[in-house]
Amino acid sequence: MNQIQRVLAQGNFDGLCLIYSIFNAYKALKHPKEAASKFIEKYTEQWKVVIGNTPSLHNFVLGKGSDFGIETDAMDVKIKRAFIATSFDVMTDDSQDSPVVTAIDIESLKTMDFTESVAVLCVKKSARFEHGGMGDHWVAIVGRDDVRGKYLVACSNTLLYYGFKEDRDNQNGRYFNTSIDIAGIMKRTVYSNNINQIQISKR
């Protein structure tokens, strides 16, 4: 049986993980079973608009990641959250869907209801995933396995560095390609002011 890639992967040289985490979060919410190749065909125009709205695009493309050149942490967090919200607005513009991006903390993530939500967050170099470390990196958490004590993660870097392996969350039907211990998300391993809960409801 051929495996179908469903988690989007970024290129080797760019630092577009924030944008991939946004698109993986949206895909997990709205099109979890769809092959990545089909999703890409349908959302090429939205990708172009989001790229066009990206602050400091040259930093993304050069591999520096989501460095928007802002000096204060508080303003940087506000700009990133606004960018995430605007990107979801772009993806839902021609639909009846209404996205909501909410700042949450580490404790709220532990009890978040993943039936209609996902999370987009930035981890630090010290974060350890199922397949190893990722460096400073944005990911989409698409589910939580309370029995195993794991967050289920759609990561744009895992395919590049650890090969193709995707699993399906039986609770919500979303696909993920790595995981991280629930206990592994702490102030030492995550930018705790950059955890965003995403919900999409009908207008």
Buried (B, 14 or more C-beta within 10 A) or exposed (E): EEEBBBBBBBEEEBBBBBBBBBBBBBBBBBBBEBEBEEBBEEBEEBBEBBBEBBBBEEBBBEEBBBBBEBEEEEEBBBBBBEBBBBBBBBBBEEEEBEBEBBEBEBEEBBEBEBEEBBBBBBBBEEBBBBBEBBEBBBBBBBBBBEEEEBBBBBBBBBBEEBEEBBEBBEEBEBBBBBBBBBEBBBEEBBBBBBBBBBBBEEE
